[in-house]
Amino acid sequence: FPLTIIFGFLAIFAGCIRLLLLWANVKLSYATGADLSIDVYRKTLYQPYEKHIQRNSSEVINTISKKINTIISNIIYPVISISSSILILMAIILTLLIIDPFISLISIIGFSSIYLVVVLLTKKRTRNNGRIIAAKSTNLIRFLQEGLGGIRDVLLGGDQEKHCKNYNDTDLVLRRAEGDNLFLSQSPRFFIEAIGIVMIACI
């Protein structure tokens, strides 16, 4: 009974620490993203007029409004999360090595191998999805500008369905790629946890 009480308190404490770590990671990631966004906007405004004429405005708007969010979710947040996870993992490995070096080494090699296989299986697909998201999000902004910016011509020509189809075809591919990346980023955790429990049982 005392061990159960201690275990319960430790589980609650671990949960609080994980929530605190998640909060810190998210706050830092989005603060960094805000700094990056204003920096891009400032540099864009201070560029010469010739640059603005040559550049597609929809691409600039998309970079500031959407691609920054993609960078936050796909690069900044994962890097910060991985960095904090590595520090925690190093502390756990050090503790395990002190308690039982042999079992610890077997566990480290096993988990590392599983993680490496998962990363190799998902890396190519995630990269391809990233390219699709970057291209389609720019097209989406362009279609919005063409449809809403030239609304008079759209109404006069009766081209509503044409614009809706262009938007739908682009948005559908974009959402599928975003959903696919979200699934690929979340699913390895459950796979590794399941394999990890089996490995611990075998050990």
C-alpha positions as a Markdown table, in Angstrom:
| # | Residue | x | y | z |
|---|---|---|---|---|
| 1 | Phe | 0.0 | 0.0 | 0.0 |
| 2 | Pro | 2.7 | 2.6 | 0.8 |
| 3 | Leu | 4.5 | 1.7 | -2.5 |
| 4 | Thr | 1.2 | 2.2 | -4.3 |
| 5 | Ile | 0.8 | 5.6 | -2.7 |
| 6 | Ile | 4.4 | 6.6 | -3.6 |
| 7 | Phe | 3.9 | 5.4 | -7.2 |
| 8 | Gly | 0.7 | 7.4 | -7.5 |
| 9 | Phe | 2.3 | 10.6 | -6.3 |
| 10 | Leu | 5.3 | 10.0 | -8.6 |
| 11 | Ala | 2.9 | 9.4 | -11.6 |
| 12 | Ile | 1.1 | 12.7 | -10.8 |
| 13 | Phe | 4.5 | 14.5 | -10.4 |
| 14 | Ala | 5.8 | 13.1 | -13.7 |
| 15 | Gly | 2.5 | 14.2 | -15.4 |
| 16 | Cys | 2.9 | 17.8 | -14.1 |
| 17 | Ile | 6.6 | 17.9 | -15.2 |
| 18 | Arg | 5.5 | 16.7 | -18.7 |
| 19 | Leu | 2.8 | 19.4 | -18.9 |
| 20 | Leu | 5.3 | 22.1 | -17.8 |
| 21 | Leu | 7.8 | 20.9 | -20.4 |
| 22 | Leu | 5.1 | 20.9 | -23.1 |
| 23 | Trp | 4.0 | 24.5 | -22.1 |
| 24 | Ala | 7.6 | 25.7 | -22.1 |
| 25 | Asn | 8.3 | 24.1 | -25.5 |
| 26 | Val | 5.2 | 25.6 | -27.1 |
| 27 | Lys | 5.7 | 29.1 | -25.7 |
| 28 | Leu | 9.4 | 29.1 | -26.9 |
| 29 | Ser | 8.5 | 27.8 | -30.3 |
| 30 | Tyr | 5.8 | 30.3 | -31.1 |
| 31 | Ala | 7.8 | 33.2 | -29.6 |
| 32 | Thr | 10.6 | 32.3 | -32.0 |
| 33 | Gly | 8.1 | 32.0 | -34.8 |
| 34 | Ala | 6.7 | 35.5 | -34.0 |
| 35 | Asp | 10.3 | 36.9 | -34.1 |
| 36 | Leu | 10.9 | 35.2 | -37.5 |
| 37 | Ser | 7.6 | 36.4 | -38.9 |
| 38 | Ile | 8.2 | 40.1 | -38.1 |
| 39 | Asp | 11.8 | 39.8 | -39.3 |
| 40 | Val | 10.6 | 38.5 | -42.7 |
| 41 | Tyr | 7.9 | 41.2 | -42.9 |
| 42 | Arg | 10.4 | 44.0 | -42.1 |
| 43 | Lys | 13.0 | 42.8 | -44.6 |
| 44 | Thr | 10.2 | 42.6 | -47.3 |
| 45 | Leu | 9.0 | 46.1 | -46.7 |
| 46 | Tyr | 12.6 | 47.6 | -46.8 |
| 47 | Gln | 13.4 | 46.0 | -50.1 |
| 48 | Pro | 13.7 | 48.2 | -53.3 |
| 49 | Tyr | 10.6 | 48.8 | -55.4 |
| 50 | Glu | 12.1 | 46.8 | -58.3 |
| 51 | Lys | 12.1 | 43.7 | -56.1 |
| 52 | His | 8.4 | 44.2 | -55.2 |
| 53 | Ile | 7.4 | 44.4 | -58.9 |
| 54 | Gln | 9.3 | 41.2 | -59.9 |
| 55 | Arg | 7.9 | 39.2 | -57.0 |
| 56 | Asn | 4.5 | 37.6 | -56.8 |
| 57 | Ser | 2.6 | 39.2 | -53.9 |
| 58 | Ser | 0.7 | 36.0 | -53.1 |
| 59 | Glu | 4.0 | 34.2 | -52.4 |
| 60 | Val | 5.1 | 36.9 | -50.0 |
| 61 | Ile | 1.7 | 36.9 | -48.2 |
| 62 | Asn | 1.8 | 33.1 | -48.0 |
| 63 | Thr | 5.3 | 33.1 | -46.6 |
| 64 | Ile | 4.4 | 35.5 | -43.8 |
| 65 | Ser | 1.0 | 34.1 | -43.0 |
| 66 | Lys | 1.3 | 30.4 | -43.5 |
| 67 | Lys | 4.8 | 29.2 | -44.2 |
| 68 | Ile | 6.0 | 30.6 | -40.9 |
| 69 | Asn | 3.4 | 28.4 | -39.1 |
| 70 | Thr | 4.7 | 25.4 | -41.1 |
| 71 | Ile | 8.3 | 26.2 | -40.0 |
| 72 | Ile | 7.1 | 26.5 | -36.4 |
| 73 | Ser | 5.3 | 23.2 | -36.4 |
| 74 | Asn | 7.7 | 21.2 | -38.6 |
| 75 | Ile | 11.1 | 22.6 | -37.6 |
| 76 | Ile | 11.2 | 24.9 | -34.6 |
| 77 | Tyr | 8.9 | 23.0 | -32.2 |
| 78 | Pro | 10.3 | 19.5 | -33.1 |
| 79 | Val | 13.9 | 20.8 | -32.6 |
| 80 | Ile | 13.1 | 22.3 | -29.2 |
| 81 | Ser | 11.2 | 19.1 | -28.2 |
| 82 | Ile | 14.0 | 16.8 | -29.3 |
| 83 | Ser | 16.5 | 18.9 | -27.4 |
| 84 | Ser | 14.6 | 18.7 | -24.2 |
| 85 | Ser | 13.8 | 15.0 | -24.7 |
| 86 | Ile | 17.5 | 14.3 | -25.3 |
| 87 | Leu | 18.4 | 16.0 | -22.0 |
| 88 | Ile | 15.8 | 13.9 | -20.1 |
| 89 | Leu | 16.9 | 10.7 | -22.0 |
| 90 | Met | 20.5 | 11.3 | -21.0 |
| 91 | Ala | 19.5 | 11.6 | -17.3 |
| 92 | Ile | 17.4 | 8.4 | -17.6 |
| 93 | Ile | 20.2 | 6.5 | -19.4 |
| 94 | Leu | 22.8 | 7.6 | -16.8 |
| 95 | Thr | 20.5 | 6.5 | -13.9 |
| 96 | Leu | 19.9 | 3.1 | -15.6 |
| 97 | Leu | 23.6 | 2.5 | -16.3 |
| 98 | Ile | 24.3 | 3.1 | -12.6 |
| 99 | Ile | 21.6 | 0.6 | -11.6 |
| 100 | Asp | 22.2 | -2.1 | -14.2 |
| 101 | Pro | 24.7 | -1.5 | -17.0 |
| 102 | Phe | 24.0 | -4.7 | -19.0 |
| 103 | Ile | 20.2 | -4.4 | -19.1 |
| 104 | Ser | 20.5 | -0.7 | -19.8 |
| 105 | Leu | 22.8 | -1.2 | -22.8 |
| 106 | Ile | 20.4 | -3.9 | -24.3 |
| 107 | Ser | 17.5 | -1.5 | -23.9 |
| 108 | Ile | 19.3 | 1.5 | -25.4 |
| 109 | Ile | 20.4 | -0.5 | -28.5 |
| 110 | Gly | 16.9 | -2.0 | -28.9 |
| 111 | Phe | 15.1 | 1.4 | -28.6 |
| 112 | Ser | 17.6 | 3.2 | -30.8 |
| 113 | Ser | 17.2 | 0.5 | -33.6 |
| 114 | Ile | 13.4 | 0.8 | -33.5 |
| 115 | Tyr | 13.5 | 4.6 | -33.6 |
| 116 | Leu | 16.0 | 4.6 | -36.5 |
| 117 | Val | 13.8 | 2.3 | -38.5 |
| 118 | Val | 10.7 | 4.4 | -37.9 |
| 119 | Val | 12.6 | 7.6 | -38.9 |
| 120 | Leu | 13.9 | 6.1 | -42.1 |
| 121 | Leu | 10.4 | 4.8 | -43.0 |
| 122 | Thr | 8.7 | 8.2 | -42.5 |
| 123 | Lys | 11.4 | 10.7 | -43.5 |
| 124 | Lys | 11.0 | 10.6 | -47.3 |
| 125 | Arg | 7.2 | 10.8 | -47.1 |
| 126 | Thr | 7.3 | 13.7 | -44.7 |
| 127 | Arg | 9.8 | 15.6 | -46.9 |
| 128 | Asn | 7.6 | 15.1 | -50.0 |
| 129 | Asn | 4.5 | 16.3 | -48.1 |
| 130 | Gly | 6.5 | 19.4 | -47.0 |
| 131 | Arg | 7.1 | 20.3 | -50.6 |
| 132 | Ile | 3.4 | 19.8 | -51.5 |
| 133 | Ile | 2.3 | 22.0 | -48.6 |
| 134 | Ala | 4.7 | 24.8 | -49.6 |
| 135 | Ala | 3.6 | 24.7 | -53.2 |
| 136 | Lys | -0.1 | 24.3 | -52.7 |
| 137 | Ser | -0.4 | 26.9 | -49.9 |
| 138 | Thr | 1.1 | 29.5 | -52.3 |
| 139 | Asn | -1.4 | 28.5 | -55.0 |
| 140 | Leu | -4.2 | 28.7 | -52.5 |
| 141 | Ile | -3.4 | 32.3 | -51.6 |
| 142 | Arg | -3.1 | 33.1 | -55.3 |
| 143 | Phe | -6.6 | 31.6 | -56.1 |
| 144 | Leu | -8.1 | 33.6 | -53.2 |
| 145 | Gln | -6.5 | 36.8 | -54.5 |
| 146 | Glu | -7.6 | 36.2 | -58.1 |
| 147 | Gly | -11.2 | 35.3 | -57.0 |
| 148 | Leu | -11.8 | 38.0 | -54.4 |
| 149 | Gly | -9.5 | 40.7 | -55.8 |
| 150 | Gly | -11.2 | 40.4 | -59.2 |
| 151 | Ile | -14.7 | 39.8 | -57.9 |
| 152 | Arg | -16.3 | 42.1 | -60.5 |
| 153 | Asp | -14.9 | 40.1 | -63.4 |
| 154 | Val | -15.9 | 36.8 | -61.7 |
| 155 | Leu | -19.5 | 38.0 | -61.3 |
| 156 | Leu | -19.7 | 39.4 | -64.8 |
| 157 | Gly | -18.2 | 36.3 | -66.4 |
| 158 | Gly | -20.1 | 33.8 | -64.2 |
| 159 | Asp | -16.8 | 32.1 | -63.3 |
| 160 | Gln | -17.6 | 31.2 | -59.7 |
| 161 | Glu | -17.6 | 27.4 | -60.3 |
| 162 | Lys | -14.2 | 27.6 | -62.1 |
| 163 | His | -12.6 | 29.5 | -59.2 |
| 164 | Cys | -14.3 | 27.1 | -56.6 |
| 165 | Lys | -12.9 | 24.1 | -58.5 |
| 166 | Asn | -9.4 | 25.5 | -58.6 |
| 167 | Tyr | -9.6 | 26.3 | -54.9 |
| 168 | Asn | -11.1 | 22.9 | -54.0 |
| 169 | Asp | -8.5 | 20.9 | -56.0 |
| 170 | Thr | -5.6 | 22.7 | -54.4 |
| 171 | Asp | -7.0 | 22.8 | -50.9 |
| 172 | Leu | -7.8 | 19.1 | -50.9 |
| 173 | Val | -4.3 | 18.1 | -51.8 |
| 174 | Leu | -2.9 | 20.6 | -49.2 |
| 175 | Arg | -5.1 | 19.3 | -46.3 |
| 176 | Arg | -4.3 | 15.7 | -47.2 |
| 177 | Ala | -0.5 | 16.4 | -47.0 |
| 178 | Glu | -0.9 | 18.3 | -43.7 |
| 179 | Gly | -3.0 | 15.5 | -42.2 |
| 180 | Asp | -0.5 | 12.9 | -43.5 |
| 181 | Asn | 2.3 | 14.8 | -41.8 |
| 182 | Leu | 0.4 | 15.1 | -38.6 |
| 183 | Phe | -0.3 | 11.4 | -38.6 |
| 184 | Leu | 3.4 | 10.5 | -39.3 |
| 185 | Ser | 4.6 | 12.8 | -36.5 |
| 186 | Gln | 2.2 | 11.3 | -33.9 |
| 187 | Ser | 2.1 | 7.7 | -34.9 |
| 188 | Pro | 5.7 | 6.6 | -34.1 |
| 189 | Arg | 5.2 | 7.3 | -30.4 |
| 190 | Phe | 2.4 | 4.6 | -30.1 |
| 191 | Phe | 4.4 | 2.1 | -32.2 |
| 192 | Ile | 7.6 | 2.6 | -30.1 |
| 193 | Glu | 5.6 | 2.5 | -26.9 |
| 194 | Ala | 4.0 | -0.8 | -27.9 |
| 195 | Ile | 7.4 | -2.4 | -28.9 |
| 196 | Gly | 9.0 | -0.9 | -25.8 |
| 197 | Ile | 6.5 | -2.6 | -23.5 |
| 198 | Val | 7.1 | -6.0 | -25.2 |
| 199 | Met | 10.9 | -5.4 | -24.9 |
| 200 | Ile | 10.6 | -4.6 | -21.2 |
| 201 | Ala | 8.5 | -7.7 | -20.6 |
| 202 | Cys | 11.1 | -9.9 | -22.5 |
| 203 | Ile | 13.9 | -8.3 | -20.4 |
